[in-house]
Amino acid sequence: MITGVWKGKINKQKTELKIIQNGDSLIGCSYYYESIDHYRRYSIKGYFDPVTNEAVWWDDRLIEEKSGQLLSPIPGKIPLLSRADFNCPGGNKMMLDGKAVKKENDAEIKGDVHLDKSNNPPMFDDEWDFIIDNYITGANDPYIIDSVSKFAEPWPINKETTASENPLTKIESPRESKSVTKTVEPVKTPTIEEKFVSRKKILTREIPVTGDSIELRFYDNAEIDGDSISLFLNNQLIFQHIRLLGTAYIIKLAVSELKESNELIMVAENLGSIPPNTSYMVAIVDDKRYEARLESTEGSSAMVRFVKK
């Protein structure tokens, strides 16, 4: 996934980029830095083209700048627009390589983009870390992303805001001499049990059961985009955090432990980067093959009924 923390250089400047994919759009922030206390931070906006595998983003608004003890100028003085190919050469390595241009003049190329996706903790902590850490287990919900983005709306950098203060949490009121603190309430993600109870169950297929066991194989039904599901059998959670991939996730059920009629519910833990959450299920029952396309959204879950014959 393109969602995550990216580290490297843009226009020869050390950069830490936090990208969150929300549908076809990209949101997050960019840090141009020399050290942990010598940097500029921008909010970013952009989009991802799945046809060309190209990510496009730009420095939208300056949120924060901080000058440490270094005598050098603070990086990131000129807002940039970057275009980069999203490359996955293998071995869990992901890269963004391309060009950066001046945001206000896209004909003026400023430099190269070379970023690698990082599995290490970010250098800079901010509100987007929660989304990135929990993206595949529910935090890719557009409502949650929009809620966090509201907290990330930049305060204007002005004379009342000193370089040592974080404009996201503290500004000087023009009417009062005291500081005004912005309190951010944590966003509560519903549990998988709450999602199971609240969502409508839609019967997708009924499958007759014979023999000793049922083998179920789950695949991502479309482009592999980070879909994650949980399975409930007869109202009981039996498997969770199943990542849907191009290869099968296989489970087996003993027929002797099943009732005469059994309901298997697929609940989406997230919607992937391309909603809705879709799974291709293959059931092998007594050497017979049954197929079903299961679709789960924020309002509904897919159900398959297994009936003993």
C-alpha positions as CSV (number, residue, x, y, z in Angstrom):
1,M,0.0,0.0,0.0
2,I,1.1,3.6,-0.6
3,T,-0.2,4.5,2.9
4,G,2.7,4.8,5.3
5,V,5.8,6.7,6.2
6,W,8.2,7.4,3.4
7,K,11.8,8.6,4.0
8,G,14.5,9.9,1.6
9,K,15.1,13.1,-0.3
10,I,13.0,15.5,-2.4
11,N,15.0,18.2,-4.3
12,K,18.1,17.1,-2.3
13,Q,16.4,17.9,1.0
14,K,16.0,15.2,3.7
15,T,12.3,14.4,3.7
16,E,9.9,12.4,5.8
17,L,6.5,12.0,4.1
18,K,3.3,10.6,5.6
19,I,0.8,9.5,3.0
20,I,-2.7,8.3,3.7
21,Q,-4.8,7.0,0.8
22,N,-8.5,7.9,1.1
23,G,-10.2,6.5,-2.0
24,D,-8.3,7.9,-5.0
25,S,-7.1,10.9,-3.0
26,L,-3.9,11.3,-0.9
27,I,-3.6,13.3,2.3
28,G,-1.0,13.7,5.0
29,C,2.0,15.8,5.6
30,S,5.6,16.4,4.6
31,Y,8.6,17.3,6.7
32,Y,11.7,18.9,5.1
33,Y,14.4,18.8,7.8
34,E,18.0,18.9,8.9
35,S,17.3,17.6,12.4
36,I,14.4,16.8,14.7
37,D,14.2,20.5,15.8
38,H,15.2,22.2,12.5
39,Y,12.4,21.7,9.9
40,R,9.4,22.8,8.0
41,R,6.1,20.9,7.9
42,Y,3.4,21.1,5.2
43,S,0.0,19.6,4.9
44,I,-0.2,17.7,1.6
45,K,-2.9,16.8,-0.9
46,G,-2.8,14.7,-4.0
47,Y,-4.1,11.7,-5.8
48,F,-3.1,8.2,-6.9
49,D,-3.6,6.9,-10.4
50,P,-3.9,3.1,-10.3
51,V,-3.7,2.8,-14.1
52,T,-0.2,4.4,-14.3
53,N,0.8,3.6,-10.7
54,E,1.8,7.2,-10.3
55,A,1.4,9.2,-7.1
56,V,1.0,13.0,-7.3
57,W,1.0,15.2,-4.3
58,W,1.9,18.8,-3.4
59,D,2.7,20.9,-0.3
60,D,-0.6,22.5,0.3
61,R,-0.2,24.7,3.4
62,L,2.7,25.5,5.7
63,I,1.7,24.1,9.2
64,E,4.9,24.5,11.2
65,E,8.5,25.7,11.0
66,K,11.1,25.2,13.7
67,S,14.6,26.6,13.8
68,G,17.1,24.8,16.0
69,Q,20.6,25.7,16.8
70,L,21.8,25.2,13.2
71,L,23.0,28.2,11.3
72,S,21.8,26.9,7.9
73,P,18.4,28.0,6.5
74,I,15.4,25.9,7.3
75,P,14.7,23.4,4.5
76,G,11.4,23.4,2.6
77,K,11.2,27.2,1.8
78,I,9.7,26.5,-1.6
79,P,6.5,24.4,-1.7
80,L,6.8,21.6,-4.2
81,L,4.6,19.4,-6.3
82,S,5.9,15.8,-6.7
83,R,5.2,13.1,-9.3
84,A,6.6,9.7,-8.6
85,D,6.2,6.1,-9.8
86,F,5.1,3.7,-7.1
87,N,7.5,0.8,-7.4
88,C,7.4,-2.6,-5.6
89,P,10.5,-4.5,-6.7
90,G,9.9,-7.2,-4.1
91,G,11.3,-8.3,-0.8
92,N,8.9,-5.9,1.0
93,K,10.7,-2.9,-0.6
94,M,8.6,-0.1,-1.9
95,M,9.9,3.1,-3.6
96,L,8.6,6.4,-4.9
97,D,10.9,7.8,-7.7
98,G,10.2,10.8,-9.8
99,K,10.5,14.6,-10.1
100,A,9.5,17.6,-8.0
101,V,8.6,20.9,-9.5
102,K,7.8,24.3,-8.1
103,K,4.2,24.2,-6.8
104,E,3.3,27.6,-8.4
105,N,5.1,26.8,-11.7
106,D,5.1,23.2,-12.7
107,A,7.3,23.9,-15.7
108,E,10.2,24.6,-13.3
109,I,11.8,21.3,-12.3
110,K,13.4,21.7,-8.9
111,G,14.9,18.2,-8.4
112,D,14.5,14.5,-8.0
113,V,12.2,12.4,-5.7
114,H,13.7,9.4,-4.1
115,L,11.7,7.9,-1.2
116,D,11.6,4.5,0.4
117,K,8.7,3.2,2.5
118,S,9.9,2.8,6.1
119,N,9.0,0.1,8.6
120,N,10.7,2.0,11.4
121,P,9.0,4.5,13.7
122,P,8.7,8.0,12.2
123,M,11.1,10.7,13.1
124,F,8.3,13.2,13.7
125,D,5.2,12.3,15.7
126,D,1.8,13.7,14.7
127,E,-1.9,13.0,14.4
128,W,-1.4,10.9,11.3
129,D,0.5,8.2,13.1
130,F,-2.8,6.7,14.5
131,I,-4.2,6.3,10.9
132,I,-1.0,4.8,9.5
133,D,-0.6,2.3,12.4
134,N,-4.3,1.2,12.3
135,Y,-5.0,1.6,8.5
136,I,-5.7,-2.1,7.7
137,T,-7.7,-2.7,10.9
138,G,-10.4,0.0,10.5
139,A,-8.6,3.4,10.4
140,N,-9.0,3.7,6.7
141,D,-12.6,4.5,7.3
142,P,-13.2,7.8,5.4
143,Y,-15.0,9.2,8.5
144,I,-12.0,8.6,10.7
145,I,-9.6,10.0,8.2
146,D,-11.8,13.1,7.8
147,S,-12.0,13.5,11.6
148,V,-8.2,13.4,12.0
149,S,-7.7,15.8,9.1
150,K,-9.8,18.4,10.9
151,F,-7.4,18.2,13.8
152,A,-4.6,18.6,11.3
153,E,-6.0,21.9,9.9
154,P,-3.1,24.3,10.3
155,W,-3.2,27.3,12.5
156,P,-1.8,30.4,10.7
157,I,1.8,31.0,11.4
158,N,2.1,34.5,12.7
159,K,4.1,36.8,15.0
160,E,2.3,35.5,18.1
161,T,3.5,31.9,17.3
162,T,7.1,31.4,18.3
163,A,9.3,28.8,16.6
164,S,9.4,26.7,19.7
165,E,5.6,26.3,19.8
166,N,3.6,23.8,17.8
167,P,0.9,25.7,15.9
168,L,-1.3,22.6,15.9
169,T,-1.8,22.7,19.7
170,K,-1.1,26.2,20.9
171,I,-1.6,29.8,19.6
172,E,-1.7,33.2,21.2
173,S,-5.2,34.7,21.3
174,P,-5.3,38.3,19.9
175,R,-7.7,39.2,22.6
176,E,-6.0,37.6,25.5
177,S,-2.5,37.3,26.7
178,K,-2.9,33.6,27.8
179,S,-2.5,30.7,25.4
180,V,-5.4,28.8,23.9
181,T,-5.0,25.1,23.8
182,K,-6.6,22.9,21.2
183,T,-7.6,19.6,22.8
184,V,-7.8,16.5,20.5
185,E,-10.1,13.8,21.6
186,P,-9.0,10.3,20.5
187,V,-11.2,8.7,17.8
188,K,-12.7,5.5,19.0
189,T,-12.7,2.7,16.4
190,P,-15.7,0.3,16.7
191,T,-14.8,-3.2,17.7
192,I,-15.3,-6.0,15.2
193,E,-18.1,-7.4,17.4
194,E,-19.8,-3.9,17.3
195,K,-19.5,-3.9,13.5
196,F,-20.9,-7.4,13.3
197,V,-24.0,-6.5,15.4
198,S,-24.8,-3.2,13.8
199,R,-24.5,-4.2,10.1
200,K,-27.1,-5.8,8.0
201,K,-26.5,-9.4,7.0
202,I,-27.1,-10.2,3.3
203,L,-27.4,-13.8,2.2
204,T,-25.1,-14.4,-0.8
205,R,-25.3,-18.2,-1.3
206,E,-26.6,-21.4,0.3
207,I,-24.3,-24.4,0.1
208,P,-25.3,-28.0,0.9
209,V,-23.0,-29.8,3.3
210,T,-22.0,-33.5,3.1
211,G,-18.8,-35.4,4.1
212,D,-16.5,-34.9,7.0
213,S,-15.1,-31.3,6.5
214,I,-15.4,-28.1,4.6
215,E,-12.4,-26.3,3.2
216,L,-12.8,-22.6,2.7
217,R,-10.4,-20.5,0.6
218,F,-10.5,-16.7,0.7
219,Y,-8.9,-14.4,-1.9
220,D,-9.1,-10.7,-2.7
221,N,-11.7,-10.5,-5.4
222,A,-10.2,-7.5,-7.2
223,E,-7.0,-5.4,-7.0
224,I,-5.1,-6.3,-3.8
225,D,-5.6,-3.1,-1.8
226,G,-5.3,-4.0,1.9
227,D,-8.7,-5.6,2.5
228,S,-8.9,-7.3,5.9
229,I,-11.9,-9.3,7.2
230,S,-13.2,-11.2,10.2
231,L,-15.4,-14.4,10.1
232,F,-18.3,-15.2,12.4
233,L,-19.9,-18.6,12.5
234,N,-23.3,-18.9,14.1
235,N,-22.8,-15.5,15.8
236,Q,-19.4,-16.5,17.2
237,L,-16.1,-14.8,16.1
238,I,-13.8,-17.6,14.8
239,F,-11.1,-15.8,12.7
240,Q,-10.1,-12.1,12.5
241,H,-7.4,-9.9,10.8
242,I,-7.5,-12.1,7.7
243,R,-5.6,-10.2,5.0
244,L,-7.0,-10.8,1.5
245,L,-4.3,-11.5,-1.0
246,G,-3.8,-13.1,-4.4
247,T,-3.0,-16.4,-2.6
248,A,-5.6,-18.3,-0.6
249,Y,-6.2,-17.9,3.1
250,I,-7.4,-21.5,4.0
251,I,-9.5,-22.6,7.0
252,K,-11.3,-25.9,7.6
253,L,-14.5,-26.7,9.4
254,A,-15.5,-30.1,10.9
255,V,-18.9,-31.0,9.6
256,S,-19.6,-33.0,12.9
257,E,-19.4,-29.7,14.8
258,L,-21.8,-27.9,12.6
259,K,-25.6,-27.5,13.2
260,E,-28.2,-28.5,10.6
261,S,-28.2,-24.8,9.3
262,N,-25.1,-22.6,9.8
263,E,-24.5,-19.0,9.0
264,L,-21.0,-17.8,8.1
265,I,-20.7,-14.0,8.1
266,M,-17.9,-12.0,6.6
267,V,-17.4,-8.7,8.3
268,A,-15.1,-6.0,6.7
269,E,-12.5,-4.8,9.2
270,N,-11.7,-2.0,6.7
271,L,-12.7,-1.2,3.1
272,G,-9.2,-1.3,1.6
273,S,-8.0,1.6,-0.5
274,I,-10.7,0.7,-3.2
275,P,-14.1,0.2,-1.4
276,P,-16.0,-2.0,-1.0
277,N,-14.3,-4.9,0.7
278,T,-14.7,-7.8,-1.6
279,S,-13.7,-11.4,-1.1
280,Y,-13.7,-14.4,-3.5
281,M,-14.5,-17.5,-1.6
282,V,-14.1,-21.1,-2.7
283,A,-15.7,-23.9,-0.7
284,I,-14.6,-27.5,-1.1
285,V,-17.4,-29.8,0.2
286,D,-17.0,-33.5,-0.3
287,D,-14.8,-32.9,-3.4
288,K,-17.4,-30.5,-4.9
289,R,-16.4,-26.9,-5.5
290,Y,-18.7,-23.9,-4.7
291,E,-17.8,-20.3,-5.4
292,A,-19.1,-17.0,-4.0
293,R,-18.3,-13.3,-4.3
294,L,-18.7,-11.7,-0.9
295,E,-19.0,-8.0,-0.5
296,S,-19.0,-6.1,2.8
297,T,-19.4,-2.4,3.4
298,E,-19.8,-0.1,6.4
299,G,-23.5,-0.9,6.4
300,S,-23.7,-4.6,5.5
301,S,-21.9,-7.9,5.8
302,A,-22.0,-10.9,3.4
303,M,-23.5,-14.2,4.6
304,V,-23.1,-17.8,3.3
305,R,-25.4,-20.5,4.7
306,F,-24.2,-24.1,5.0
307,V,-27.0,-26.6,5.3
308,K,-26.5,-30.3,6.1
309,K,-28.2,-32.6,3.6
